[in-house]
Amino acid sequence: MPVPTILAWLIAAFMLFVVVSKLLGRISDYWLFRRLAADPDNRELQIKAAARHSLKAGELYRRGVASAAVSGYQTAVSLFQHADVSGLWRGGAGLGFGAALQGLAYAQQAAGDLDGAVSSFRWFLDRAQFENFDRTVIANGYYLLGENLLRRGRMDDGCQALRTSMERYLSAGSHSIPDAERVRARLEQIFRSTNRLQEANEMAGWEGSFRLD
């Protein structure tokens, strides 16, 4: 069989695989949500449905459809809450809840809902600190919280969140020192631009001096 023919068959087979996979996924979602509608208090179904909404919201976010992603993440968070995953926080359901909260915060930020993003970042960080989330993820969460607070004009709260971010990056290990330095430089820039020279000089004095014990 000629090579072009084989290639055409392979492409056709791949496209068919993609179509069938999407169709099966939709059928699976249909039956999951139908079962949940018939048994809305079923905790297991609530968690599964929340995970599916969170996954779909993530796809929308990556495609740049932030407002739809916000709606999807909000549905996921609500389902996780109704399932009362607090007791399962160290299990898969708890991690899924944390990921949905984080995704919601990112989506709200992208959609321009800064107040919502601040609230969601705080909620995520309050929970994530008691879970096995990577320290750099938490540090970045504080950084984004700080930036959103600054955009809302809450200077002191924003700078405090950035300081916490810097400290968390330092505690995450030597690989995160460049990120800590980036936040330090950002704080110095903020303090100088607002004529808070003592704090700016404090940040400047730390330049290049970060070390791990």
BELNORQUI-V441147 format. One record per backbone hydrogen bond with DSSP energy under -0.5 kcal/mol. NH is the residue of the N-H (numbers start at 1). CO is the residue of the C=O. E is the energy in kcal/mol with one decimal. If there is no record, write none. Layout:
NH;CO;E + NH;CO;E
//
This chain:
6;2;-2.0 + 7;3;-2.7 + 8;4;-2.2 + 9;5;-2.3 + 10;6;-2.4 + 11;7;-2.4 + 12;8;-2.4 + 13;9;-2.7 + 14;10;-2.3 + 15;11;-2.5 + 16;12;-2.2 + 17;13;-2.2 + 18;14;-2.3 + 19;15;-2.3 + 20;16;-2.8 + 21;17;-2.5 + 22;18;-2.3 + 23;19;-2.3 + 24;20;-2.7 + 25;21;-2.2 + 26;22;-2.3 + 27;23;-2.3 + 28;24;-2.6 + 29;25;-2.4 + 30;26;-2.6 + 31;27;-2.2 + 32;28;-2.2 + 33;29;-2.8 + 34;30;-2.0 + 35;31;-2.4 + 36;32;-2.1 + 37;33;-2.1 + 38;34;-1.6 + 39;35;-1.5 + 42;39;-1.9 + 43;41;-0.7 + 46;42;-2.2 + 47;43;-2.2 + 48;44;-2.1 + 49;45;-2.8 + 50;46;-2.4 + 51;47;-2.2 + 52;48;-1.9 + 53;49;-2.6 + 54;50;-2.5 + 55;51;-2.2 + 56;52;-2.5 + 57;53;-2.5 + 58;54;-2.1 + 59;55;-1.7 + 60;56;-2.1 + 61;57;-2.6 + 62;58;-2.2 + 63;59;-1.3 + 64;61;-1.4 + 65;60;-2.6 + 66;64;-1.2 + 69;65;-1.9 + 70;66;-2.5 + 71;67;-1.7 + 72;68;-2.2 + 73;69;-2.8 + 74;70;-2.5 + 75;71;-2.0 + 76;72;-2.1 + 77;73;-2.9 + 78;74;-2.3 + 79;75;-2.3 + 80;76;-2.5 + 81;77;-2.4 + 82;78;-2.5 + 83;79;-2.0 + 84;81;-1.3 + 85;80;-1.0 + 87;84;-0.6 + 88;85;-1.6 + 89;86;-1.2 + 91;88;-3.0 + 94;88;-1.4 + 95;91;-2.0 + 96;92;-2.3 + 97;93;-2.2 + 98;94;-2.4 + 99;95;-2.4 + 100;96;-2.2 + 101;97;-2.3 + 102;98;-2.4 + 103;99;-2.6 + 104;100;-2.5 + 105;101;-2.1 + 106;102;-2.2 + 107;103;-2.6 + 108;104;-2.8 + 109;105;-2.2 + 110;106;-2.3 + 111;107;-2.0 + 112;108;-0.5 + 112;109;-1.1 + 113;108;-2.4 + 114;112;-1.5 + 117;113;-2.4 + 118;114;-2.6 + 119;115;-2.2 + 120;116;-2.5 + 121;117;-2.9 + 122;118;-2.3 + 123;119;-2.2 + 124;120;-2.9 + 125;121;-2.8 + 126;122;-2.6 + 127;123;-1.6 + 128;124;-3.4 + 129;125;-1.6 + 130;127;-1.7 + 131;128;-1.8 + 133;128;-0.7 + 137;134;-0.6 + 138;134;-1.7 + 139;135;-2.6 + 140;136;-2.5 + 141;137;-1.9 + 142;138;-2.2 + 143;139;-1.9 + 144;140;-2.6 + 145;141;-2.4 + 146;142;-2.6 + 147;143;-2.3 + 148;144;-2.2 + 149;145;-2.4 + 150;146;-2.4 + 151;147;-2.1 + 152;148;-1.2 + 153;150;-1.7 + 154;149;-2.6 + 155;153;-1.3 + 158;154;-2.5 + 159;155;-2.7 + 160;156;-2.2 + 161;157;-2.1 + 162;158;-2.0 + 163;159;-2.5 + 164;160;-2.3 + 165;161;-2.2 + 166;162;-2.5 + 167;163;-2.4 + 168;164;-2.6 + 169;165;-2.5 + 170;166;-2.0 + 171;167;-1.9 + 172;168;-0.8 + 172;169;-0.7 + 173;169;-0.5 + 173;170;-0.8 + 176;173;-1.8 + 177;174;-1.4 + 180;176;-2.1 + 181;177;-2.6 + 182;178;-1.9 + 183;179;-2.1 + 184;180;-2.4 + 185;181;-2.5 + 186;182;-1.8 + 187;183;-2.5 + 188;184;-2.5 + 189;185;-2.3 + 190;186;-2.2 + 191;187;-2.8 + 192;188;-2.4 + 193;189;-2.1 + 194;190;-1.2 + 195;192;-1.2 + 196;191;-3.1 + 197;195;-1.2 + 200;196;-2.1 + 201;197;-2.9 + 202;198;-1.8 + 203;199;-2.1 + 204;200;-2.5 + 205;201;-2.1 + 206;202;-0.7 + 206;203;-0.9 + 207;204;-1.2 + 209;206;-2.5
//
